[in-house]
């Protein structure tokens, strides 16, 4: 990087003596202004890469202006920090910047700017900070609001008595915007910093994969766009239903902390009572579905677009996939079900095993039998499909007739379906000698 030697005079009465004596600080301040740009006009924003990383714009890589995030939501609280050691005019006091023509600060979103001041983080730190609240733009969602029931952010802009700050700034913003801060540390000498403002795609999940039939379940939705007041615990309603009650309930989702953007709701499952409030009627083995309609989608979606997001959990026992059906006792039997000890060419046999549904709900299945010869070549493939009631046991048989002498291997599979080969149990093998 090319290094520039920079010298300047800060015309600020209360600092005159300190700056004359503090030649060493001038060298520090020279580093501070390496990223000098022309007087602020149009903000330059960072660019989002396909992997959702952020490449900071060239005027921010070494800028003394920093933000607490790289990407903000449209109603976030934006914390701003400026490193300006030469404006630490009194080591025994908390200094401010942004109050004179020699240290002007502007904070802007698209179409909106406010003059601002920042306070030193402590005595003699030379670091100045404050925050601005983004207040959204209610016209983007119109009458339906972000929750479908008319709730919207305020879109308020601060009315400053000359200068706002360091904690009372408010700026409207859209869901596809940017925020820029410019600091004019000397006349016609300005540095800027900027960050993105974007809507986010929400996430929805149950905190557990299954819950007791008369217990409680917790649904979680993560969407910073719904945290429209950073000082409040925000709330909205969403839909939850079960196999036993397709109408379901309206569940209130409550933010876990002010400004967190994480919302949770607790559902009381009951097998005895009808649904009411946050109580949902279920039966053992039900699938329970939580729904979130995200109305604040990131680009390239338009403000009018929305996405329906679903999450499911099981009420009752939820076994691992390979433990849902037990397959046992593979054997060879004749047409009457009696066991065979000797098998000859052309003889019709049944390849039999016992299967048991270990789930507390109905389970569809496909029972497949593949026979291979001694070279591993498949000579037969057949299947049966059906459904097992909770804890039901049955014996299944697939017939086969060998065409030549040899030792064959039968492979037995139990899947969710012929076209849905998710295994419900480990496969079994059975040797079949044919004479």
LOZADREN-949289 format. One record per residue (C-alpha): residue number from 1; x, y, z; residue in three letters. Coordinates in steps of 0.2 Angstrom, whole numbers. Layout:
residues N
NODE	resi	x	y	z	resn
NODE	NUM	X	Y	Z	ALA;
...
***
This chain:
residues 435
NODE	resi	x	y	z	resn
NODE	1	0	0	0	UNK;
NODE	2	7	17	-5	UNK;
NODE	3	10	28	11	UNK;
NODE	4	5	46	11	UNK;
NODE	5	13	59	22	UNK;
NODE	6	-1	70	28	UNK;
NODE	7	-1	86	38	UNK;
NODE	8	-15	98	43	UNK;
NODE	9	-20	110	56	UNK;
NODE	10	-36	108	66	UNK;
NODE	11	-43	125	69	UNK;
NODE	12	-52	122	85	UNK;
NODE	13	-49	134	99	UNK;
NODE	14	-50	122	114	UNK;
NODE	15	-37	111	106	UNK;
NODE	16	-25	124	100	UNK;
NODE	17	-12	122	114	UNK;
NODE	18	-14	103	115	UNK;
NODE	19	-10	101	96	UNK;
NODE	20	4	113	96	UNK;
NODE	21	13	103	110	UNK;
NODE	22	7	86	103	UNK;
NODE	23	18	84	88	UNK;
NODE	24	18	65	91	UNK;
NODE	25	-1	64	90	UNK;
NODE	26	0	71	72	UNK;
NODE	27	9	56	66	UNK;
NODE	28	-5	45	74	UNK;
NODE	29	-18	56	65	UNK;
NODE	30	-9	55	49	UNK;
NODE	31	-13	36	49	UNK;
NODE	32	-31	41	53	UNK;
NODE	33	-33	50	37	UNK;
NODE	34	-25	38	25	UNK;
NODE	35	-42	34	18	UNK;
NODE	36	-46	53	15	UNK;
NODE	37	-60	54	2	UNK;
NODE	38	-68	69	-7	UNK;
NODE	39	-82	78	3	UNK;
NODE	40	-96	65	5	UNK;
NODE	41	-110	65	-8	UNK;
NODE	42	-116	47	-12	UNK;
NODE	43	-113	33	0	UNK;
NODE	44	-103	18	-7	UNK;
NODE	45	-110	2	0	UNK;
NODE	46	-102	-15	3	UNK;
NODE	47	-106	-29	-9	UNK;
NODE	48	-113	-46	-4	UNK;
NODE	49	-105	-61	-12	UNK;
NODE	50	-115	-77	-16	UNK;
NODE	51	-108	-86	-1	UNK;
NODE	52	-116	-72	10	UNK;
NODE	53	-99	-65	15	UNK;
NODE	54	-97	-46	14	UNK;
NODE	55	-83	-37	5	UNK;
NODE	56	-81	-20	13	UNK;
NODE	57	-80	-5	1	UNK;
NODE	58	-63	2	-2	UNK;
NODE	59	-67	17	8	UNK;
NODE	60	-70	6	23	UNK;
NODE	61	-56	-6	24	UNK;
NODE	62	-44	6	34	UNK;
NODE	63	-57	19	39	UNK;
NODE	64	-58	24	57	UNK;
NODE	65	-77	23	56	UNK;
NODE	66	-83	6	62	UNK;
NODE	67	-101	-2	64	UNK;
NODE	68	-106	-16	76	UNK;
NODE	69	-112	-27	61	UNK;
NODE	70	-108	-28	42	UNK;
NODE	71	-127	-31	37	UNK;
NODE	72	-141	-23	47	UNK;
NODE	73	-160	-26	46	UNK;
NODE	74	-172	-12	42	UNK;
NODE	75	-176	-9	60	UNK;
NODE	76	-159	-12	68	UNK;
NODE	77	-150	-2	81	UNK;
NODE	78	-134	4	72	UNK;
NODE	79	-119	7	84	UNK;
NODE	80	-106	19	77	UNK;
NODE	81	-88	20	83	UNK;
NODE	82	-75	33	76	UNK;
NODE	83	-57	32	81	UNK;
NODE	84	-51	50	82	UNK;
NODE	85	-37	52	95	UNK;
NODE	86	-33	70	90	UNK;
NODE	87	-51	75	96	UNK;
NODE	88	-47	70	114	UNK;
NODE	89	-45	88	119	UNK;
NODE	90	-46	86	137	UNK;
NODE	91	-39	70	145	UNK;
NODE	92	-50	73	161	UNK;
NODE	93	-66	75	152	UNK;
NODE	94	-78	65	140	UNK;
NODE	95	-76	74	124	UNK;
NODE	96	-88	75	109	UNK;
NODE	97	-86	77	91	UNK;
NODE	98	-99	82	78	UNK;
NODE	99	-104	99	86	UNK;
NODE	100	-93	111	76	UNK;
NODE	101	-89	115	58	UNK;
NODE	102	-72	107	61	UNK;
NODE	103	-79	90	65	UNK;
NODE	104	-95	88	57	UNK;
NODE	105	-104	71	56	UNK;
NODE	106	-118	65	45	UNK;
NODE	107	-128	49	46	UNK;
NODE	108	-138	44	30	UNK;
NODE	109	-149	31	23	UNK;
NODE	110	-156	33	5	UNK;
NODE	111	-165	49	4	UNK;
NODE	112	-162	54	23	UNK;
NODE	113	-148	62	32	UNK;
NODE	114	-146	69	50	UNK;
NODE	115	-132	79	58	UNK;
NODE	116	-125	69	72	UNK;
NODE	117	-113	70	87	UNK;
NODE	118	-104	56	96	UNK;
NODE	119	-97	55	114	UNK;
NODE	120	-80	49	120	UNK;
NODE	121	-81	31	127	UNK;
NODE	122	-71	37	142	UNK;
NODE	123	-59	50	148	UNK;
NODE	124	-43	51	137	UNK;
NODE	125	-48	36	125	UNK;
NODE	126	-50	46	109	UNK;
NODE	127	-63	34	104	UNK;
NODE	128	-81	41	100	UNK;
NODE	129	-97	31	99	UNK;
NODE	130	-116	32	99	UNK;
NODE	131	-130	24	90	UNK;
NODE	132	-144	27	78	UNK;
NODE	133	-161	17	77	UNK;
NODE	134	-167	12	60	UNK;
NODE	135	-186	14	59	UNK;
NODE	136	-190	5	43	UNK;
NODE	137	-203	11	30	UNK;
NODE	138	-221	6	33	UNK;
NODE	139	-226	10	15	UNK;
NODE	140	-216	-5	9	UNK;
NODE	141	-229	-17	17	UNK;
NODE	142	-244	-7	16	UNK;
NODE	143	-260	-11	25	UNK;
NODE	144	-256	-30	27	UNK;
NODE	145	-241	-26	37	UNK;
NODE	146	-226	-37	41	UNK;
NODE	147	-237	-49	51	UNK;
NODE	148	-252	-49	39	UNK;
NODE	149	-262	-40	52	UNK;
NODE	150	-256	-22	49	UNK;
NODE	151	-241	-21	60	UNK;
NODE	152	-228	-10	53	UNK;
NODE	153	-212	0	58	UNK;
NODE	154	-214	19	61	UNK;
NODE	155	-203	26	48	UNK;
NODE	156	-199	40	59	UNK;
NODE	157	-184	52	56	UNK;
NODE	158	-176	62	70	UNK;
NODE	159	-181	81	72	UNK;
NODE	160	-164	87	78	UNK;
NODE	161	-162	103	88	UNK;
NODE	162	-147	108	77	UNK;
NODE	163	-138	91	80	UNK;
NODE	164	-144	74	85	UNK;
NODE	165	-135	61	95	UNK;
NODE	166	-126	52	102	UNK;
NODE	167	-141	40	106	UNK;
NODE	168	-157	49	99	UNK;
NODE	169	-155	47	81	UNK;
NODE	170	-169	39	70	UNK;
NODE	171	-168	36	51	UNK;
NODE	172	-181	28	39	UNK;
NODE	173	-175	14	28	UNK;
NODE	174	-181	1	16	UNK;
NODE	175	-177	-17	16	UNK;
NODE	176	-164	-15	2	UNK;
NODE	177	-154	0	8	UNK;
NODE	178	-137	6	16	UNK;
NODE	179	-131	17	30	UNK;
NODE	180	-117	29	28	UNK;
NODE	181	-107	39	41	UNK;
NODE	182	-96	54	35	UNK;
NODE	183	-84	63	47	UNK;
NODE	184	-77	79	41	UNK;
NODE	185	-62	81	53	UNK;
NODE	186	-56	96	44	UNK;
NODE	187	-63	108	31	UNK;
NODE	188	-65	99	15	UNK;
NODE	189	-57	83	22	UNK;
NODE	190	-69	69	25	UNK;
NODE	191	-69	50	29	UNK;
NODE	192	-84	39	27	UNK;
NODE	193	-89	22	32	UNK;
NODE	194	-104	12	26	UNK;
NODE	195	-114	-5	29	UNK;
NODE	196	-128	-14	21	UNK;
NODE	197	-146	-14	26	UNK;
NODE	198	-156	-30	20	UNK;
NODE	199	-171	-40	24	UNK;
NODE	200	-167	-58	29	UNK;
NODE	201	-175	-75	25	UNK;
NODE	202	-183	-81	41	UNK;
NODE	203	-180	-98	49	UNK;
NODE	204	-192	-109	59	UNK;
NODE	205	-189	-125	69	UNK;
NODE	206	-195	-135	84	UNK;
NODE	207	-182	-136	97	UNK;
NODE	208	-184	-155	98	UNK;
NODE	209	-189	-168	85	UNK;
NODE	210	-202	-175	96	UNK;
NODE	211	-212	-171	112	UNK;
NODE	212	-223	-181	124	UNK;
NODE	213	-241	-182	120	UNK;
NODE	214	-247	-172	135	UNK;
NODE	215	-231	-161	136	UNK;
NODE	216	-225	-145	130	UNK;
NODE	217	-216	-140	113	UNK;
NODE	218	-206	-125	109	UNK;
NODE	219	-207	-117	92	UNK;
NODE	220	-194	-105	87	UNK;
NODE	221	-193	-92	73	UNK;
NODE	222	-178	-82	69	UNK;
NODE	223	-181	-66	59	UNK;
NODE	224	-172	-49	63	UNK;
NODE	225	-185	-40	51	UNK;
NODE	226	-199	-43	64	UNK;
NODE	227	-190	-35	78	UNK;
NODE	228	-197	-18	74	UNK;
NODE	229	-193	-9	90	UNK;
NODE	230	-176	-12	97	UNK;
NODE	231	-181	-7	115	UNK;
NODE	232	-196	-18	116	UNK;
NODE	233	-200	-36	117	UNK;
NODE	234	-209	-39	100	UNK;
NODE	235	-223	-51	97	UNK;
NODE	236	-233	-59	82	UNK;
NODE	237	-244	-73	79	UNK;
NODE	238	-241	-89	69	UNK;
NODE	239	-251	-105	64	UNK;
NODE	240	-248	-122	72	UNK;
NODE	241	-259	-137	69	UNK;
NODE	242	-258	-156	71	UNK;
NODE	243	-264	-172	62	UNK;
NODE	244	-279	-173	74	UNK;
NODE	245	-283	-154	73	UNK;
NODE	246	-280	-147	56	UNK;
NODE	247	-288	-131	61	UNK;
NODE	248	-275	-128	74	UNK;
NODE	249	-271	-113	85	UNK;
NODE	250	-264	-96	83	UNK;
NODE	251	-248	-96	93	UNK;
NODE	252	-240	-80	100	UNK;
NODE	253	-222	-79	96	UNK;
NODE	254	-212	-68	109	UNK;
NODE	255	-195	-61	106	UNK;
NODE	256	-182	-69	118	UNK;
NODE	257	-174	-52	122	UNK;
NODE	258	-176	-34	115	UNK;
NODE	259	-168	-33	98	UNK;
NODE	260	-163	-51	97	UNK;
NODE	261	-174	-56	82	UNK;
NODE	262	-177	-73	90	UNK;
NODE	263	-195	-77	94	UNK;
NODE	264	-202	-92	103	UNK;
NODE	265	-219	-99	107	UNK;
NODE	266	-224	-113	119	UNK;
NODE	267	-238	-126	114	UNK;
NODE	268	-247	-136	127	UNK;
NODE	269	-251	-153	119	UNK;
NODE	270	-266	-162	125	UNK;
NODE	271	-274	-179	120	UNK;
NODE	272	-290	-176	131	UNK;
NODE	273	-296	-158	128	UNK;
NODE	274	-300	-148	112	UNK;
NODE	275	-288	-134	106	UNK;
NODE	276	-289	-117	114	UNK;
NODE	277	-277	-103	116	UNK;
NODE	278	-260	-111	116	UNK;
NODE	279	-267	-128	119	UNK;
NODE	280	-267	-140	104	UNK;
NODE	281	-276	-156	103	UNK;
NODE	282	-265	-171	97	UNK;
NODE	283	-265	-190	97	UNK;
NODE	284	-250	-201	100	UNK;
NODE	285	-240	-201	84	UNK;
NODE	286	-246	-185	77	UNK;
NODE	287	-236	-174	66	UNK;
NODE	288	-237	-156	72	UNK;
NODE	289	-233	-142	60	UNK;
NODE	290	-228	-124	64	UNK;
NODE	291	-230	-111	50	UNK;
NODE	292	-221	-94	47	UNK;
NODE	293	-226	-83	32	UNK;
NODE	294	-210	-72	29	UNK;
NODE	295	-216	-56	21	UNK;
NODE	296	-199	-47	22	UNK;
NODE	297	-188	-57	9	UNK;
NODE	298	-171	-52	3	UNK;
NODE	299	-167	-47	-15	UNK;
NODE	300	-171	-52	-28	UNK;
NODE	301	-188	-54	-21	UNK;
NODE	302	-200	-39	-21	UNK;
NODE	303	-208	-31	-6	UNK;
NODE	304	-224	-39	-12	UNK;
NODE	305	-217	-57	-11	UNK;
NODE	306	-219	-69	3	UNK;
NODE	307	-213	-86	8	UNK;
NODE	308	-222	-100	18	UNK;
NODE	309	-209	-109	29	UNK;
NODE	310	-214	-125	39	UNK;
NODE	311	-207	-135	53	UNK;
NODE	312	-213	-152	60	UNK;
NODE	313	-211	-162	75	UNK;
NODE	314	-218	-178	81	UNK;
NODE	315	-229	-181	96	UNK;
NODE	316	-225	-197	105	UNK;
NODE	317	-210	-209	102	UNK;
NODE	318	-199	-204	88	UNK;
NODE	319	-187	-218	84	UNK;
NODE	320	-172	-217	72	UNK;
NODE	321	-176	-222	54	UNK;
NODE	322	-168	-239	55	UNK;
NODE	323	-177	-244	72	UNK;
NODE	324	-195	-240	66	UNK;
NODE	325	-198	-258	60	UNK;
NODE	326	-190	-273	67	UNK;
NODE	327	-187	-287	54	UNK;
NODE	328	-183	-305	61	UNK;
NODE	329	-183	-324	59	UNK;
NODE	330	-179	-325	40	UNK;
NODE	331	-183	-343	34	UNK;
NODE	332	-188	-354	19	UNK;
NODE	333	-206	-361	19	UNK;
NODE	334	-217	-371	8	UNK;
NODE	335	-235	-365	3	UNK;
NODE	336	-242	-371	19	UNK;
NODE	337	-230	-361	29	UNK;
NODE	338	-220	-376	35	UNK;
NODE	339	-201	-374	35	UNK;
NODE	340	-190	-382	21	UNK;
NODE	341	-173	-390	24	UNK;
NODE	342	-170	-396	6	UNK;
NODE	343	-174	-386	-10	UNK;
NODE	344	-174	-393	-27	UNK;
NODE	345	-174	-385	-44	UNK;
NODE	346	-191	-379	-50	UNK;
NODE	347	-198	-380	-32	UNK;
NODE	348	-209	-365	-27	UNK;
NODE	349	-203	-358	-10	UNK;
NODE	350	-208	-344	1	UNK;
NODE	351	-195	-332	8	UNK;
NODE	352	-202	-327	24	UNK;
NODE	353	-198	-315	39	UNK;
NODE	354	-208	-307	53	UNK;
NODE	355	-209	-288	54	UNK;
NODE	356	-215	-277	68	UNK;
NODE	357	-220	-259	69	UNK;
NODE	358	-210	-251	83	UNK;
NODE	359	-219	-234	81	UNK;
NODE	360	-234	-227	90	UNK;
NODE	361	-242	-223	74	UNK;
NODE	362	-246	-231	57	UNK;
NODE	363	-231	-235	46	UNK;
NODE	364	-232	-238	28	UNK;
NODE	365	-219	-250	21	UNK;
NODE	366	-213	-259	6	UNK;
NODE	367	-206	-277	9	UNK;
NODE	368	-193	-281	-5	UNK;
NODE	369	-184	-298	-8	UNK;
NODE	370	-169	-299	-20	UNK;
NODE	371	-162	-316	-24	UNK;
NODE	372	-144	-317	-31	UNK;
NODE	373	-134	-331	-38	UNK;
NODE	374	-117	-336	-33	UNK;
NODE	375	-109	-323	-44	UNK;
NODE	376	-119	-309	-36	UNK;
NODE	377	-131	-307	-51	UNK;
NODE	378	-149	-304	-47	UNK;
NODE	379	-161	-317	-53	UNK;
NODE	380	-177	-311	-44	UNK;
NODE	381	-184	-295	-37	UNK;
NODE	382	-201	-294	-29	UNK;
NODE	383	-210	-284	-16	UNK;
NODE	384	-226	-281	-6	UNK;
NODE	385	-232	-264	0	UNK;
NODE	386	-244	-261	15	UNK;
NODE	387	-246	-252	31	UNK;
NODE	388	-243	-257	49	UNK;
NODE	389	-254	-251	64	UNK;
NODE	390	-244	-246	79	UNK;
NODE	391	-235	-261	87	UNK;
NODE	392	-242	-273	74	UNK;
NODE	393	-233	-288	70	UNK;
NODE	394	-235	-299	54	UNK;
NODE	395	-226	-312	44	UNK;
NODE	396	-223	-308	25	UNK;
NODE	397	-218	-321	12	UNK;
NODE	398	-212	-318	-6	UNK;
NODE	399	-212	-333	-18	UNK;
NODE	400	-197	-339	-29	UNK;
NODE	401	-193	-354	-39	UNK;
NODE	402	-175	-358	-43	UNK;
NODE	403	-171	-363	-61	UNK;
NODE	404	-154	-371	-58	UNK;
NODE	405	-143	-379	-45	UNK;
NODE	406	-132	-368	-34	UNK;
NODE	407	-131	-358	-18	UNK;
NODE	408	-142	-342	-19	UNK;
NODE	409	-143	-327	-7	UNK;
NODE	410	-159	-318	-3	UNK;
NODE	411	-158	-300	3	UNK;
NODE	412	-173	-294	13	UNK;
NODE	413	-176	-275	14	UNK;
NODE	414	-190	-265	22	UNK;
NODE	415	-192	-247	15	UNK;
NODE	416	-204	-233	17	UNK;
NODE	417	-210	-237	-1	UNK;
NODE	418	-204	-244	-18	UNK;
NODE	419	-201	-227	-24	UNK;
NODE	420	-196	-220	-7	UNK;
NODE	421	-181	-231	-3	UNK;
NODE	422	-178	-224	15	UNK;
NODE	423	-174	-240	25	UNK;
NODE	424	-185	-243	41	UNK;
NODE	425	-173	-257	47	UNK;
NODE	426	-156	-265	43	UNK;
NODE	427	-157	-277	28	UNK;
NODE	428	-156	-296	32	UNK;
NODE	429	-148	-310	21	UNK;
NODE	430	-153	-328	20	UNK;
NODE	431	-143	-342	11	UNK;
NODE	432	-153	-354	0	UNK;
NODE	433	-144	-370	-6	UNK;
NODE	434	-153	-378	-21	UNK;
NODE	435	-149	-396	-27	UNK;
***
